Amino acid sequence: MSTPSAYLTSLFSLSGKVAVVIGGTGELCGAMAEGLAGAGAEVVLVGRNEEKAKPRLERIAAAGGKGYFVSAEASEKAPLEKLLATVLARSGRVDIVINGAGVNSATPFLEIPEDEFDRIIRINLKGVFLGCQIFGKYLVERGEGGAIINLGSMSGLVPLSRVFTYSASKAAVHNLSKNLAREWAPKKVRVNTLVPGFFPAEQNRKVLTPERVASIMGHTPSKRFGEARELVGATLLLAAEGAGSFITGAEIVVDGGYHAMTI
């Protein structure tokens, strides 16, 4: 019988894998990338600000992992095509893709300007669409399988007040992920949605007023916000072939019980 260490390695090791983390300079996807590196993957942090990537890459390197930064605009096709070419030239392969770039706004519905609506849809939905299209095509044609993890939201499952365009964009991401999971399952390309509950991050701090925080805590059985590191376990489950080989089209919720709460 194998040792516990060997058994866990067989389930969760990402040794020899390359993970592209779009939005990896952010707090949540950065922590997810760090977890992937800890499991043995070479990680590519994708964003627009290299300075934001440096502390994360330093921690990855200090822990014995490998990673590097590539600048790319997540919602435009040509930069993402260049990103894929860059990673293939440097790392030789891509096995795991996280589509996690996102923006939010708390503008009242009747006051939402068209340019704000277009910007949120472009980054949150079109960015995921293009990331799946470009990297999914590579994974499908390569024929070795792979894992795509799209970052969803609690607002993609239930309507949340004050984030109308964000909620609409995330609901579409959930739907798109399930559709792609169905299409690509025969090719062993797994597509899942990771659904964080309430995790304070750059994109949502502006909507976390004291009144809203009180409302969230009243609806969260764990009575606290999530910490970015608490997304790592679910990320590894969805990324690893050993543990997650039969998981596709799923919505993995990490929310301290928020979604289970009714009255």
Secondary structure, DSSP 8 states (H G I E B T S, - for coil): ---HHHHHHHHH--TT-EEEEETTTSHHHHHHHHHHHHTT-EEEEEES-HHHHHHHHHHHHHTT-EEEEEE--TT-HHHHHHHHHHHHHHHS---EEEE---------GGG--HHHHHHHHIIIIIHHHHHHHHHHHHHHHHTS-EEEEEE--GGGTS--TT-HHHHHHHHHHHHHHHHHHHHHGGGTEEEEEEEE-S---TTTGGG--HHHHHHHHHT-TT-S---GGGGHHHHHHHH-HHHHTT--S-EEEESTTGGG---
